[in-house]
Amino acid sequence: MRITILYLVFIFFSNAVLAQTVTEMNLYPGAVPGSIQSIVKERTIVLANGGIRISSVINPTLKKYSPAKPNGMSVIICPGGGYERLSIDHEGEDVAKALNKSGITGFVLKYRLPNDSIMQDKITGPMQDAQQAIRLIRKQAIAWGLNPNKIGIMGFSAGGHLASTVATHFEINLEAPLNDTTSVRPDFAILIYPVISLNDSIAHKGSKNRLLGKTPTEVIVKQFSNELQVTKNSPPAFIVHAGDDATVPVENSIRYYQACIKNKVPAEMHLYPKGGHGFGLNNKTTADKWFDRLINWLNTIQ
């Protein structure tokens, strides 16, 4: 009997060690670069359906979801929300947990949203946070049991605009510490019903206005219309969109895919006739699971 009890205790603690672990950390070791002291306070809203929305982010954080058996790959997840709020649950935490099932370490990025009252440059503030996330993970990769050459960026909706910005603007290394040459280029990009273009013909106007303001110059619009910024050095991309998306036209994803093909950047795109916008992990209009397609694609990343 005693042996049986000891065995059960051993199994219990073994499973506890192997269980998924979650750790949240500040994105920056000290003060947030480019921040402005303000009376603005971060807000968290719980919706009637249990969904969680966060707005007015002052202190950006990175929440690390470690799988029981990590395979070395990691993905930084940028939730959407029109650059006004973060859909932190179904476009963040739920995704990290799903990645864990395939041994992939997920990092949910709570990034600052464009706001002149809390940051010196609202256009580059979100990008600054996403780059810092890559920099932090790459520098800690070995200590965390991760491969520094298998760090991806993933974004939903406006978070997809942020992810595609990071995937196309990595030569602009924002706020790198003195003598820090750590690359901020992601090794792959995952774009789910993403805002890509800020051209008025297909742009999500809310995201555009919050990021660039209501009267941006043509130069700025072009600079952050990311289908125009893809080069041969851009990382491989995986793209998902629904044809009936009335919020962010599917043309956003199509143009990014075409730019990848033009520049010989490996890309895979899955378009569904229906699904609308914001379906997260589960497009209920189809039996096909885009997340399964993603895992298949990630298994090809060398």
Secondary structure, 3 states (H helix, E strand, C coil): CHHHHHHHHHHHHHHHHHCCEEEEEECCCCCCCCECCCCCCCEEEECCCCCEEEECCCCCEEEEEECCCCCCCEEEEECCCCCCCEECHHHHHHHHHHHHCCCCEEEEEECCCCCCCCECCCCCHHHHHHHHHHHHHHHHCCCCCCCCCCEEEEEECHHHHHHHHHHHCCCCCCCCCCCCCCCCCCCEEEEECCCCCCCCCCCCHHHHHHHHCCCCCHHHHHHCCHHHCCCCCCCCEEEEEECCCCCCCCHHHHHHHHHHHHCCCCEEEEEECCCCCCCCCCCCCCCCCHHHHHHHHHCCCC
